[in-house]
Amino acid sequence: MIKSLHVALLETKIFLKDKAGLAFSLLLPIAIFSLMYGAFGGQTLFYGTAHVVNLDDSGAHAQSLIDQLNEVENLDIVMLTEAEAQRKLDRSDILIAFYIPEDFSADIESGQSTQLSIRQRGNGGSEGQITASIFRSIVEGMNQQLQVHAKVATSVAASGASQQQINTVVENYTATEQQTVSVNTLEQGESPDPVNEFLPGIVTMFILFGISMNARALYEERKRGTLERLITTRLSITQMFAGKFIAYVLRGFIQTLILFSLAYAVFGMFTPASFFQALVLSLMFSGAAGSFGLIIGSISKSEGQAIWMAVFFTMTMVMLGGTFFPIQEGTVLHYISKLSLNTYINDALKSIVVHNNSLASVWPEILIMAGVIVAGLLLSRYLFRVIAT
């Protein structure tokens, strides 16, 4: 066993000194995850800017409109002069601007019609269209309130009510009308977190890919006669096989440890308990993947064949395992996915990390991976003995 560990440590040192291998095994999955998180993990809230030209500086109604715009969440208000707005529109610095006319408040108070203006380049852009919709909805609300105010004033004109009393009645009536219909939002579970959704799949994909790519290294050792020379030493075939297998498992474990540590530090993805349990699962997965790497390396007849077999095996396991998209239960693909090792490790990791379950809750997945390890080791040991003698 000691000699097998020496072989494993030697292989691990070679891996850690291989800058290209480290970049592929560690930096590439981090880069891919960052891209996916940036693409799918952003918030869907609207953030926009409304460029407003207020030609009615002293008007109370104009100020009321601007105040209501300021109350809109995630909408910034930028005040411009008419000349500044025109210059920015001409240069396409902005795509849309909102104009409050000079006599806006005066016309409203005298009961005359007034008109707000929107100037835009093209369709104003998607942000501009949303901002224009917000602007129109606020104006519509003001218009309805003014209509109510006019009707109330007409109705109570003969009673001699003061303007203050009329305003109080309108405010109370408007508040009552706003409460007539409400919207109740019911949460159905939590929205999916892209970190939790994608990271387990990315980690397992690159563990599987990196370990199975060791098949190429095993073929090169066969081609160069390295295995034959090692057999002439005091190493037995079993010790050599065990050393190779332990090295593959260590490589996968190192990848997992670094990536999960980054996820814990940056995203707070784990609790201490779930971190340890996730490492245990990944260690088992590394063992299963390592046995497949030995099988591929043993049966490959050329370097190219080893590479393509590793790529095909990895991508098949990844796609069938529902790594980046959910597979609907009851479908044909769902039953086919049971043939993928990634299905079980991804389900187990999500159960531990996302739902905070224990290892006891994923014992079926653990049992399946243990069975794959045993079967893979038996087959790879037989094939390794064949190529090494």
Backbone hydrogen bonds in HBPLUS format (Angstrom, degrees):
<---DONOR---> <-ACCEPTOR-->    atom                        ^
c    i                          cat <-CA-CA->   ^        H-A-AA   ^      H-
h    n   atom  resd res      DA  || num        DHA   H-A  angle D-A-AA Bond
n    s   type  num  typ     dist DA aas  dist angle  dist       angle   num
A0005-LEU N   A0001-MET O   2.99 MM   4  6.31 150.9  2.08 147.2 154.9     1
A0006-HIS N   A0002-ILE O   2.99 MM   4  6.34 147.5  2.10 144.3 153.5     2
A0007-VAL N   A0003-LYS O   3.04 MM   4  6.37 155.9  2.10 148.0 153.6     3
A0008-ALA N   A0004-SER O   2.92 MM   4  6.21 157.5  1.97 146.0 152.6     4
A0009-LEU N   A0005-LEU O   2.83 MM   4  6.04 161.5  1.87 152.1 156.4     5
A0010-LEU N   A0006-HIS O   2.97 MM   4  6.13 154.7  2.04 145.4 152.3     6
A0011-GLU N   A0007-VAL O   2.97 MM   4  6.23 162.0  2.01 151.7 156.1     7
A0012-THR N   A0008-ALA O   2.92 MM   4  6.12 152.3  2.00 145.7 154.0     8
A0013-LYS N   A0009-LEU O   2.90 MM   4  6.11 153.7  1.97 146.3 152.7     9
A0014-ILE N   A0010-LEU O   3.05 MM   4  6.32 156.8  2.11 147.3 153.4    10
A0015-PHE N   A0011-GLU O   3.03 MM   4  6.31 153.2  2.10 143.5 150.7    11
A0016-LEU N   A0012-THR O   2.92 MM   4  6.22 157.7  1.97 150.7 156.1    12
A0017-LYS N   A0013-LYS O   3.01 MM   4  6.19 135.9  2.21 142.9 154.1    13
A0018-ASP N   A0015-PHE O   3.18 MM   3  5.20 147.4  2.29  99.0 108.6    14
A0022-LEU N   A0018-ASP O   2.91 MM   4  6.17 154.9  1.98 151.7 159.1    15
A0023-ALA N   A0019-LYS O   2.92 MM   4  6.10 157.0  1.97 147.1 153.2    16
A0024-PHE N   A0020-ALA O   3.02 MM   4  6.24 157.4  2.08 145.6 151.5    17
A0025-SER N   A0021-GLY O   2.88 MM   4  5.98 158.5  1.92 145.8 152.3    18
A0026-LEU N   A0022-LEU O   2.80 MM   4  5.69 151.1  1.88 148.4 154.6    19
A0028-LEU N   A0023-ALA O   2.91 MM   5  6.23 151.2  2.00 169.7 178.1    20
A0030-ILE N   A0026-LEU O   3.35 MM   4  6.46 154.6  2.42 141.1 148.2    21
A0031-ALA N   A0027-LEU O   2.89 MM   4  6.12 157.2  1.94 152.7 159.2    22
A0032-ILE N   A0028-LEU O   2.89 MM   4  6.12 163.2  1.92 157.9 162.2    23
A0033-PHE N   A0029-PRO O   2.93 MM   4  6.01 161.1  1.97 143.4 148.9    24
A0034-SER N   A0030-ILE O   2.97 MM   4  6.15 155.0  2.03 144.7 151.6    25
A0035-LEU N   A0031-ALA O   3.04 MM   4  6.30 156.2  2.09 147.5 153.3    26
A0036-MET N   A0032-ILE O   2.98 MM   4  6.23 164.0  2.01 153.9 157.9    27
A0037-TYR N   A0033-PHE O   2.80 MM   4  5.95 157.3  1.85 150.8 157.7    28
A0038-GLY N   A0034-SER O   2.88 MM   4  6.03 153.4  1.95 142.9 150.4    29
A0039-ALA N   A0035-LEU O   2.91 MM   4  6.12 145.4  2.03 143.1 152.9    30
A0040-PHE N   A0036-MET O   2.87 MM   4  5.94 165.2  1.89 153.1 156.2    31
A0041-GLY N   A0037-TYR O   2.65 MM   4  4.61 136.0  1.84 127.2 136.7    32
A0048-GLY N   A0074-ASN O   3.00 MM  26  6.50 160.7  2.04 161.0 167.3    33
A0076-ASP N   A0048-GLY O   2.90 MM  28  6.30 167.4  1.92 151.1 150.6    34
A0050-ALA N   A0076-ASP O   2.74 MM  26  6.14 164.1  1.76 170.1 174.6    35
A0078-VAL N   A0050-ALA O   2.92 MM  28  6.13 169.5  1.93 154.1 155.7    36
A0098-PHE N   A0051-HIS O   2.87 MM  47  6.22 162.8  1.90 159.6 165.4    37
A0052-VAL N   A0078-VAL O   2.89 MM  26  6.15 155.8  1.95 151.0 159.2    38
A0080-LEU N   A0052-VAL O   2.87 MM  28  5.98 161.3  1.90 155.4 156.8    39
A0053-VAL N   A0098-PHE O   2.70 MM  45  6.02 165.1  1.73 166.7 168.7    40
A0100-ILE N   A0053-VAL O   2.84 MM  47  6.18 164.6  1.86 169.7 169.7    41
A0055-LEU N   A0100-ILE O   2.98 MM  45  5.72 156.6  2.03 151.0 156.4    42
A0059-GLY N   A0056-ASP O   3.16 MM   3  5.34 160.0  2.20 110.1 116.3    43
A0063-GLN N   A0059-GLY O   3.12 MM   4  6.33 157.9  2.18 142.2 148.1    44
A0064-SER N   A0060-ALA O   2.89 MM   4  6.13 146.9  2.00 140.8 150.6    45
A0065-LEU N   A0061-HIS O   2.97 MM   4  6.23 153.1  2.05 143.9 149.9    46
A0066-ILE N   A0062-ALA O   3.07 MM   4  6.40 159.0  2.12 148.4 153.6    47
A0067-ASP N   A0063-GLN O   2.87 MM   4  6.07 155.3  1.93 147.8 155.1    48
A0068-GLN N   A0064-SER O   3.01 MM   4  6.23 155.1  2.08 146.6 152.6    49
A0069-LEU N   A0065-LEU O   3.07 MM   4  6.37 148.4  2.18 143.6 152.3    50
A0070-ASN N   A0066-ILE O   2.94 MM   4  6.22 151.9  2.02 147.0 154.8    51
A0071-GLU N   A0067-ASP O   3.12 MM   4  6.41 130.8  2.38 138.2 150.7    52
A0071-GLU N   A0068-GLN O   3.24 MM   3  5.09 133.8  2.46  90.5 102.8    53
A0072-VAL N   A0069-LEU O   3.12 MM   3  5.44 157.3  2.18 107.9 114.9    54
A0085-ALA N   A0081-THR O   2.95 MM   4  6.16 164.7  1.98 155.1 158.9    55
A0086-GLN N   A0082-GLU O   3.07 MM   4  6.23 160.5  2.11 143.9 149.1    56
A0087-ARG N   A0083-ALA O   2.95 MM   4  6.14 159.8  1.99 149.0 154.6    57
A0088-LYS N   A0084-GLU O   2.94 MM   4  6.13 161.3  1.97 151.7 156.5    58
A0089-LEU N   A0085-ALA O   2.92 MM   4  6.09 153.1  1.99 147.5 155.1    59
A0090-ASP N   A0086-GLN O   2.92 MM   4  6.09 157.1  1.97 146.8 153.1    60
A0091-ARG N   A0087-ARG O   3.07 MM   4  6.29 147.6  2.18 142.6 150.8    61
A0093-ASP N   A0088-LYS O   2.80 MM   5  4.85 136.0  1.99 150.5 154.0    62
A0094-ILE N   A0088-LYS O   3.40 MM   6  5.65 156.7  2.46 115.4 115.4    63
A0092-SER N   A0089-LEU O   3.14 MM   3  4.90 152.7  2.22  96.7 104.9    64
A0121-ARG N   A0095-LEU O   2.80 MM  26  5.09 153.3  1.87 139.5 144.7    65
A0097-ALA N   A0119-ARG O   2.81 MM  22  5.37 147.0  1.92 155.4 165.4    66
A0119-ARG N   A0097-ALA O   2.98 MM  22  5.37 158.3  2.03 153.0 159.0    67
A0099-TYR N   A0117-SER O   2.76 MM  18  4.97 177.4  1.76 153.3 153.9    68
A0117-SER N   A0099-TYR O   3.12 MM  18  4.97 171.2  2.13 143.2 145.8    69
A0104-PHE N   A0101-PRO O   3.35 MM   3  5.31 154.5  2.42 113.7 111.2    70
A0107-ASP N   A0103-ASP O   2.89 MM   4  5.86 162.1  1.92 152.1 156.4    71
A0108-ILE N   A0104-PHE O   3.21 MM   4  6.41 155.9  2.27 143.0 149.4    72
A0109-GLU N   A0105-SER O   3.00 MM   4  6.23 163.6  2.03 153.0 156.8    73
A0110-SER N   A0106-ALA O   3.06 MM   4  6.22 141.4  2.22 142.4 152.5    74
A0112-GLN N   A0107-ASP O   2.81 MM   5  4.94 138.0  1.98 158.8 156.1    75
A0111-GLY N   A0108-ILE O   3.11 MM   3  5.13 156.3  2.17 101.7 108.9    76
A0124-GLY N   A0121-ARG O   2.99 MM   3  5.40 153.2  2.06 138.3 137.6    77
A0129-GLN N   A0125-GLY O   2.93 MM   4  6.19 151.7  2.01 151.6 159.1    78
A0130-ILE N   A0126-SER O   3.14 MM   4  6.40 158.3  2.19 146.8 151.8    79
A0131-THR N   A0127-GLU O   2.93 MM   4  6.16 162.9  1.96 150.6 155.8    80
A0132-ALA N   A0128-GLY O   2.81 MM   4  5.95 153.4  1.88 145.0 152.7    81
A0133-SER N   A0129-GLN O   3.01 MM   4  6.24 148.2  2.12 140.9 148.9    82
A0134-ILE N   A0130-ILE O   3.02 MM   4  6.38 154.7  2.09 149.1 155.7    83
A0135-PHE N   A0131-THR O   2.89 MM   4  6.15 158.5  1.93 149.1 155.5    84
A0136-ARG N   A0132-ALA O   2.87 MM   4  6.09 161.1  1.90 149.1 153.6    85
A0137-SER N   A0133-SER O   2.97 MM   4  6.14 154.9  2.03 145.1 151.9    86
A0138-ILE N   A0134-ILE O   3.09 MM   4  6.33 154.8  2.15 149.6 155.4    87
A0139-VAL N   A0135-PHE O   3.04 MM   4  6.29 160.3  2.08 149.0 154.8    88
A0140-GLU N   A0136-ARG O   2.82 MM   4  6.01 154.0  1.88 147.3 154.8    89
A0141-GLY N   A0137-SER O   2.98 MM   4  6.20 152.8  2.06 140.8 147.8    90
A0142-MET N   A0138-ILE O   2.95 MM   4  6.27 155.6  2.01 148.5 155.0    91
A0143-ASN N   A0139-VAL O   2.83 MM   4  6.07 154.0  1.90 147.2 155.1    92
A0144-GLN N   A0140-GLU O   2.95 MM   4  6.22 156.5  2.00 150.7 155.8    93
A0145-GLN N   A0141-GLY O   3.07 MM   4  6.29 158.7  2.11 146.0 151.8    94
A0146-LEU N   A0142-MET O   2.90 MM   4  6.15 152.8  1.98 148.3 156.0    95
A0147-GLN N   A0143-ASN O   2.97 MM   4  6.22 149.7  2.06 144.6 152.9    96
A0148-VAL N   A0144-GLN O   2.98 MM   4  6.26 157.5  2.03 148.9 154.5    97
A0149-HIS N   A0145-GLN O   2.89 MM   4  6.11 156.9  1.95 144.2 151.2    98
A0150-ALA N   A0146-LEU O   2.92 MM   4  6.17 155.1  1.98 145.8 151.6    99
A0151-LYS N   A0147-GLN O   3.00 MM   4  6.26 159.7  2.04 149.8 154.8   100
A0152-VAL N   A0148-VAL O   2.89 MM   4  6.10 165.8  1.91 156.9 160.7   101
A0153-ALA N   A0149-HIS O   2.95 MM   4  6.08 159.1  2.00 146.8 153.1   102
A0154-THR N   A0150-ALA O   2.97 MM   4  6.17 152.9  2.05 143.8 150.9   103
A0155-SER N   A0151-LYS O   2.93 MM   4  6.14 156.0  1.99 147.5 154.1   104
A0156-VAL N   A0152-VAL O   3.05 MM   4  6.23 153.0  2.12 152.0 157.6   105
A0159-SER N   A0156-VAL O   3.06 MM   3  5.26 140.5  2.22 102.7 114.3   106
A0160-GLY N   A0157-ALA O   3.45 MM   3  5.83 162.7  2.48 107.1 111.9   107
A0166-ILE N   A0162-SER O   3.01 MM   4  6.36 156.0  2.07 148.6 155.6   108
A0167-ASN N   A0163-GLN O   2.91 MM   4  6.16 159.6  1.95 147.8 153.2   109
A0168-THR N   A0164-GLN O   3.01 MM   4  6.23 151.9  2.09 143.1 150.6   110
A0169-VAL N   A0165-GLN O   3.00 MM   4  6.27 161.9  2.04 150.9 154.8   111
A0170-VAL N   A0166-ILE O   2.98 MM   4  6.23 161.7  2.01 152.9 157.9   112
A0171-GLU N   A0167-ASN O   2.96 MM   4  6.14 162.0  1.99 149.3 154.0   113
A0172-ASN N   A0168-THR O   3.00 MM   4  6.21 162.2  2.04 150.5 155.2   114
A0173-TYR N   A0169-VAL O   2.92 MM   4  6.05 160.4  1.96 149.3 155.2   115
A0174-THR N   A0170-VAL O   2.84 MM   4  5.97 162.5  1.87 151.2 156.3   116
A0175-ALA N   A0171-GLU O   2.97 MM   4  6.09 160.3  2.01 145.8 151.1   117
A0176-THR N   A0172-ASN O   3.01 MM   4  6.21 154.0  2.08 143.8 150.8   118
A0177-GLU N   A0173-TYR O   2.96 MM   4  6.21 158.9  2.00 150.9 156.4   119
A0178-GLN N   A0174-THR O   2.99 MM   4  6.17 152.8  2.06 148.6 155.8   120
A0179-GLN N   A0176-THR O   3.18 MM   3  5.30 136.0  2.38  97.4 109.2   121
A0180-THR N   A0177-GLU O   3.16 MM   3  5.18 158.5  2.21 102.3 108.9   122
A0197-GLU N   A0193-ASP O   2.89 MM   4  6.08 152.9  1.97 153.1 162.1   123
A0198-PHE N   A0194-PRO O   2.91 MM   4  5.73 164.8  1.93 144.3 147.2   124
A0199-LEU N   A0195-VAL O   3.06 MM   4  5.63 156.6  2.12 141.7 149.1   125
A0202-ILE N   A0198-PHE O   2.98 MM   4  6.22 158.8  2.03 159.2 166.2   126
A0203-VAL N   A0199-LEU O   2.92 MM   4  6.08 169.7  1.93 163.2 165.3   127
A0204-THR N   A0200-PRO O   3.01 MM   4  6.17 172.4  2.02 152.3 154.6   128
A0205-MET N   A0201-GLY O   2.91 MM   4  5.94 151.1  2.00 141.4 150.1   129
A0206-PHE N   A0202-ILE O   3.09 MM   4  6.29 163.6  2.12 151.1 153.9   130
A0207-ILE N   A0203-VAL O   2.95 MM   4  6.15 146.6  2.06 148.2 158.5   131
A0208-LEU N   A0204-THR O   2.97 MM   4  6.04 168.1  1.99 146.8 150.1   132
A0209-PHE N   A0205-MET O   2.83 MM   4  5.98 156.7  1.88 144.2 151.9   133
A0210-GLY N   A0206-PHE O   2.79 MM   4  5.61 160.5  1.82 134.7 141.3   134
A0211-ILE N   A0207-ILE O   2.96 MM   4  6.02 166.1  1.98 149.5 153.5   135
A0212-SER N   A0208-LEU O   2.99 MM   4  5.93 160.4  2.03 142.1 148.4   136
A0213-MET N   A0209-PHE O   2.98 MM   4  6.00 139.8  2.15 138.8 149.2   137
A0214-ASN N   A0211-ILE O   2.96 MM   3  5.29 150.8  2.05 104.8 114.2   138
A0215-ALA N   A0212-SER O   3.00 MM   3  5.65 161.1  2.04 112.6 118.6   139
A0216-ARG N   A0213-MET O   3.07 MM   3  5.78 149.5  2.16 116.4 121.7   140
A0217-ALA N   A0214-ASN O   2.98 MM   3  5.04 113.5  2.44  95.7 111.6   141
A0218-LEU N   A0214-ASN O   2.92 MM   4  6.29 155.6  1.98 154.4 161.6   142
A0219-TYR N   A0215-ALA O   2.94 MM   4  6.20 153.9  2.01 146.6 153.4   143
A0220-GLU N   A0216-ARG O   2.97 MM   4  6.25 157.3  2.02 148.0 154.2   144
A0221-GLU N   A0217-ALA O   3.00 MM   4  6.29 150.3  2.09 144.9 152.6   145
A0222-ARG N   A0218-LEU O   3.06 MM   4  6.36 150.0  2.16 142.4 150.5   146
A0222-ARG N   A0219-TYR O   3.06 MM   3  5.02 115.4  2.50  92.7 108.6   147
A0223-LYS N   A0219-TYR O   2.82 MM   4  6.12 157.7  1.87 152.7 159.5   148
A0224-ARG N   A0220-GLU O   2.88 MM   4  6.03 155.7  1.94 149.0 154.6   149
A0226-THR N   A0221-GLU O   2.86 MM   5  4.94 132.3  2.09 148.3 154.5   150
A0225-GLY N   A0222-ARG O   3.26 MM   3  5.16 147.9  2.37  95.6 105.0   151
A0229-ARG N   A0225-GLY O   3.12 MM   4  6.39 155.5  2.18 147.6 154.0   152
A0230-LEU N   A0226-THR O   2.98 MM   4  6.25 151.7  2.06 147.6 155.6   153
A0231-ILE N   A0227-LEU O   3.02 MM   4  6.30 145.8  2.14 146.5 155.3   154
A0232-THR N   A0229-ARG O   3.20 MM   3  5.32 133.4  2.43  96.5 108.5   155
A0233-THR N   A0230-LEU O   3.03 MM   3  5.34 154.7  2.09 106.1 114.2   156
A0240-MET N   A0236-SER O   2.93 MM   4  6.17 160.1  1.97 152.5 158.2   157
A0241-PHE N   A0237-ILE O   2.84 MM   4  5.99 160.6  1.87 149.5 155.2   158
A0242-ALA N   A0238-THR O   2.88 MM   4  6.03 163.2  1.91 148.2 153.0   159
A0243-GLY N   A0239-GLN O   2.92 MM   4  6.06 153.9  1.99 143.2 150.4   160
A0244-LYS N   A0240-MET O   3.00 MM   4  6.27 157.6  2.05 148.6 154.0   161
A0245-PHE N   A0241-PHE O   2.97 MM   4  6.20 165.0  2.00 153.1 157.2   162
A0246-ILE N   A0242-ALA O   2.91 MM   4  6.07 165.9  1.93 151.5 155.2   163
A0247-ALA N   A0243-GLY O   2.99 MM   4  6.10 152.3  2.07 142.1 149.9   164
A0248-TYR N   A0244-LYS O   3.02 MM   4  6.33 154.7  2.09 149.5 155.8   165
A0249-VAL N   A0245-PHE O   3.03 MM   4  6.34 158.1  2.08 150.4 156.4   166
A0250-LEU N   A0246-ILE O   2.86 MM   4  6.08 157.4  1.91 148.9 155.3   167
A0251-ARG N   A0247-ALA O   2.93 MM   4  6.14 151.8  2.01 145.8 153.4   168
A0252-GLY N   A0248-TYR O   3.13 MM   4  6.43 163.7  2.16 149.4 152.5   169
A0253-PHE N   A0249-VAL O   2.90 MM   4  6.12 153.7  1.96 147.5 155.7   170
A0254-ILE N   A0250-LEU O   2.86 MM   4  6.03 156.7  1.91 149.6 154.9   171
A0255-GLN N   A0251-ARG O   3.10 MM   4  6.37 164.4  2.13 151.2 154.9   172
A0256-THR N   A0252-GLY O   2.99 MM   4  6.20 163.9  2.01 147.7 152.2   173
A0257-LEU N   A0253-PHE O   2.84 MM   4  5.99 166.1  1.86 153.2 157.0   174
A0258-ILE N   A0254-ILE O   3.08 MM   4  6.22 167.3  2.09 153.6 155.9   175
A0259-LEU N   A0255-GLN O   3.04 MM   4  6.19 173.3  2.04 155.8 158.0   176
A0260-PHE N   A0256-THR O   2.83 MM   4  5.81 167.6  1.84 156.4 160.6   177
A0261-SER N   A0257-LEU O   2.95 MM   4  5.87 146.9  2.06 135.6 145.2   178
A0262-LEU N   A0258-ILE O   2.99 MM   4  6.24 153.9  2.06 147.5 153.9   179
A0263-ALA N   A0259-LEU O   3.00 MM   4  6.26 156.6  2.05 145.0 151.7   180
A0264-TYR N   A0260-PHE O   2.85 MM   4  6.06 149.4  1.95 143.8 152.3   181
A0265-ALA N   A0261-SER O   2.90 MM   4  6.11 157.6  1.95 146.7 152.8   182
A0266-VAL N   A0262-LEU O   2.81 MM   4  5.85 167.3  1.83 155.7 159.1   183
A0267-PHE N   A0263-ALA O   2.95 MM   4  5.32 145.2  2.08 126.9 137.8   184
A0269-MET N   A0263-ALA O   3.43 MM   6  5.82 169.4  2.44 121.7 124.1   185
A0268-GLY N   A0264-TYR O   3.10 MM   4  4.48 129.7  2.36 108.1 117.1   186
A0275-PHE N   A0271-THR O   2.86 MM   4  5.96 153.7  1.93 157.4 165.0   187
A0276-PHE N   A0272-PRO O   3.20 MM   4  6.38 162.7  2.23 144.2 147.4   188
A0277-GLN N   A0273-ALA O   3.03 MM   4  6.26 164.1  2.06 150.9 155.7   189
A0278-ALA N   A0274-SER O   2.82 MM   4  5.86 151.7  1.90 142.7 150.2   190
A0279-LEU N   A0275-PHE O   3.07 MM   4  6.30 150.2  2.16 143.7 151.4   191
A0280-VAL N   A0276-PHE O   3.06 MM   4  6.41 149.1  2.16 145.1 153.5   192
A0281-LEU N   A0277-GLN O   3.08 MM   4  6.39 160.5  2.12 148.0 152.2   193
A0282-SER N   A0278-ALA O   2.92 MM   4  6.13 159.6  1.97 146.8 152.9   194
A0283-LEU N   A0279-LEU O   2.85 MM   4  6.01 144.6  1.97 143.7 153.1   195
A0284-MET N   A0280-VAL O   3.15 MM   4  6.46 153.5  2.22 146.4 152.5   196
A0285-PHE N   A0281-LEU O   2.93 MM   4  6.25 156.8  1.98 148.6 155.8   197
A0286-SER N   A0282-SER O   2.81 MM   4  5.99 151.6  1.89 143.6 151.4   198
A0287-GLY N   A0283-LEU O   3.07 MM   4  6.35 145.4  2.20 138.6 147.4   199
A0288-ALA N   A0284-MET O   3.05 MM   4  6.45 155.7  2.11 149.9 155.6   200
A0289-ALA N   A0285-PHE O   2.83 MM   4  6.08 166.5  1.85 155.0 159.0   201
A0290-GLY N   A0286-SER O   2.76 MM   4  5.81 149.2  1.85 140.7 149.9   202
A0291-SER N   A0287-GLY O   3.15 MM   4  6.37 149.9  2.24 143.5 149.6   203
A0292-PHE N   A0288-ALA O   3.27 MM   4  6.61 152.2  2.35 143.8 150.9   204
A0293-GLY N   A0289-ALA O   2.92 MM   4  6.24 149.1  2.01 147.2 156.4   205
A0294-LEU N   A0290-GLY O   3.09 MM   4  6.38 150.9  2.18 145.1 151.7   206
A0295-ILE N   A0291-SER O   3.07 MM   4  6.34 148.4  2.17 140.6 149.4   207
A0296-ILE N   A0292-PHE O   2.95 MM   4  6.20 168.1  1.96 155.9 157.7   208
A0297-GLY N   A0293-GLY O   3.00 MM   4  6.12 163.2  2.03 145.6 150.7   209
A0298-SER N   A0294-LEU O   2.99 MM   4  6.02 139.3  2.16 137.1 147.2   210
A0298-SER N   A0295-ILE O   3.18 MM   3  5.14 125.7  2.49  93.7 107.7   211
A0299-ILE N   A0295-ILE O   3.13 MM   4  6.35 148.9  2.23 152.3 158.9   212
A0300-SER N   A0296-ILE O   3.12 MM   4  6.01 130.1  2.38 146.4 157.0   213
A0306-ALA N   A0302-SER O   3.04 MM   4  6.29 154.0  2.11 144.4 151.1   214
A0307-ILE N   A0303-GLU O   3.02 MM   4  6.33 157.8  2.07 150.7 156.3   215
A0308-TRP N   A0304-GLY O   2.95 MM   4  6.17 173.1  1.96 155.8 157.4   216
A0309-MET N   A0305-GLN O   2.90 MM   4  5.90 156.1  1.96 146.1 153.1   217
A0310-ALA N   A0306-ALA O   3.04 MM   4  6.11 154.0  2.11 140.0 147.2   218
A0311-VAL N   A0307-ILE O   2.89 MM   4  6.18 159.5  1.93 152.5 158.3   219
A0312-PHE N   A0308-TRP O   2.88 MM   4  5.94 167.3  1.89 147.0 151.0   220
A0313-PHE N   A0309-MET O   2.92 MM   4  5.95 162.2  1.95 144.6 150.2   221
A0314-THR N   A0310-ALA O   2.94 MM   4  6.03 164.5  1.96 147.1 151.8   222
A0315-MET N   A0311-VAL O   2.94 MM   4  6.06 176.5  1.94 156.7 157.9   223
A0316-THR N   A0312-PHE O   3.00 MM   4  5.96 153.4  2.07 143.8 151.4   224
A0317-MET N   A0313-PHE O   3.06 MM   4  6.23 164.3  2.09 148.1 152.2   225
A0318-VAL N   A0314-THR O   2.89 MM   4  6.12 155.6  1.95 150.5 158.2   226
A0319-MET N   A0315-MET O   2.91 MM   4  5.98 172.6  1.92 149.7 151.6   227
A0320-LEU N   A0316-THR O   3.00 MM   4  5.98 165.6  2.02 149.5 154.2   228
A0321-GLY N   A0317-MET O   2.97 MM   4  5.73 128.3  2.24 130.2 142.9   229
A0322-GLY N   A0319-MET O   3.48 MM   3  5.80 167.3  2.50 109.7 110.5   230
A0334-HIS N   A0331-THR O   3.14 MM   3  5.12 124.7  2.46  92.7 106.7   231
A0335-TYR N   A0331-THR O   3.36 MM   4  6.81 150.7  2.45 145.9 151.6   232
A0336-ILE N   A0332-VAL O   3.00 MM   4  6.34 155.1  2.06 149.8 157.7   233
A0337-SER N   A0333-LEU O   2.84 MM   4  5.95 146.0  1.95 143.9 152.7   234
A0338-LYS N   A0335-TYR O   3.27 MM   3  5.55 152.8  2.35 102.3 110.0   235
A0339-LEU N   A0336-ILE O   2.96 MM   3  5.80 167.6  1.97 124.3 128.4   236
A0340-SER N   A0337-SER O   3.01 MM   3  5.37 164.1  2.03 112.8 118.0   237
A0343-THR N   A0340-SER O   3.29 MM   3  5.53 141.2  2.45 100.4 109.8   238
A0345-ILE N   A0341-LEU O   3.35 MM   4  6.71 164.2  2.38 152.1 156.4   239
A0346-ASN N   A0342-ASN O   2.88 MM   4  5.76 163.4  1.91 148.0 153.2   240
A0347-ASP N   A0343-THR O   3.13 MM   4  6.13 159.3  2.17 137.7 143.9   241
A0348-ALA N   A0344-TYR O   2.98 MM   4  6.03 155.9  2.04 140.2 147.3   242
A0349-LEU N   A0345-ILE O   2.90 MM   4  6.04 162.9  1.93 148.6 153.0   243
A0350-LYS N   A0346-ASN O   3.00 MM   4  6.11 164.2  2.02 149.8 154.2   244
A0351-SER N   A0347-ASP O   3.00 MM   4  6.10 149.5  2.10 140.2 148.9   245
A0352-ILE N   A0348-ALA O   3.04 MM   4  6.31 150.5  2.13 145.4 152.9   246
A0353-VAL N   A0349-LEU O   2.76 MM   4  5.87 175.7  1.76 159.7 161.2   247
A0354-VAL N   A0350-LYS O   2.83 MM   4  5.12 141.4  1.98 125.6 138.1   248
A0355-HIS N   A0350-LYS O   3.36 MM   5  6.90 148.7  2.47 151.8 160.5   249
A0357-ASN N   A0351-SER O   3.08 MM   6  5.77 166.2  2.10 145.3 144.9   250
A0361-SER N   A0358-SER O   3.05 MM   3  5.53 144.9  2.18 109.2 118.3   251
A0362-VAL N   A0359-LEU O   3.10 MM   3  5.40 150.9  2.19 106.6 115.1   252
A0366-ILE N   A0362-VAL O   3.05 MM   4  6.37 160.7  2.08 154.5 160.7   253
A0367-LEU N   A0363-TRP O   2.86 MM   4  5.94 158.6  1.91 149.0 154.4   254
A0368-ILE N   A0364-PRO O   2.97 MM   4  6.22 155.7  2.03 146.9 153.2   255
A0369-MET N   A0365-GLU O   2.98 MM   4  6.23 165.2  2.00 151.7 155.3   256
A0370-ALA N   A0366-ILE O   2.89 MM   4  6.08 154.2  1.96 147.4 155.1   257
A0371-GLY N   A0367-LEU O   2.95 MM   4  6.19 153.0  2.02 144.3 151.5   258
A0372-VAL N   A0368-ILE O   2.93 MM   4  6.25 151.1  2.01 148.0 156.2   259
A0373-ILE N   A0369-MET O   2.93 MM   4  6.18 154.0  2.00 146.9 153.7   260
A0374-VAL N   A0370-ALA O   3.05 MM   4  6.33 164.1  2.08 151.3 154.5   261
A0375-ALA N   A0371-GLY O   2.97 MM   4  6.14 173.1  1.98 152.6 154.7   262
A0376-GLY N   A0372-VAL O   2.76 MM   4  5.75 160.3  1.80 147.2 154.0   263
A0377-LEU N   A0373-ILE O   2.84 MM   4  5.93 157.1  1.89 148.8 154.8   264
A0378-LEU N   A0374-VAL O   3.04 MM   4  6.24 159.8  2.08 150.0 155.2   265
A0379-LEU N   A0375-ALA O   3.09 MM   4  6.30 167.5  2.11 151.8 154.9   266
A0380-SER N   A0376-GLY O   2.84 MM   4  5.87 164.9  1.86 148.8 154.1   267
A0381-ARG N   A0377-LEU O   2.80 MM   4  5.71 150.0  1.89 141.0 149.1   268
A0382-TYR N   A0378-LEU O   3.18 MM   4  6.35 155.1  2.24 140.0 146.0   269
A0383-LEU N   A0379-LEU O   3.02 MM   4  6.31 168.1  2.03 154.5 157.6   270
A0384-PHE N   A0380-SER O   2.80 MM   4  5.83 152.0  1.88 142.9 151.3   271
A0385-ARG N   A0381-ARG O   3.02 MM   4  6.14 153.2  2.10 142.2 148.7   272
A0386-VAL N   A0382-TYR O   3.14 MM   4  6.45 148.7  2.24 143.8 152.3   273
A0387-ILE N   A0383-LEU O   3.09 MM   4  6.43 160.9  2.13 152.6 155.8   274
A0388-ALA N   A0384-PHE O   2.98 MM   4  5.98 142.9  2.12 144.6 154.6   275
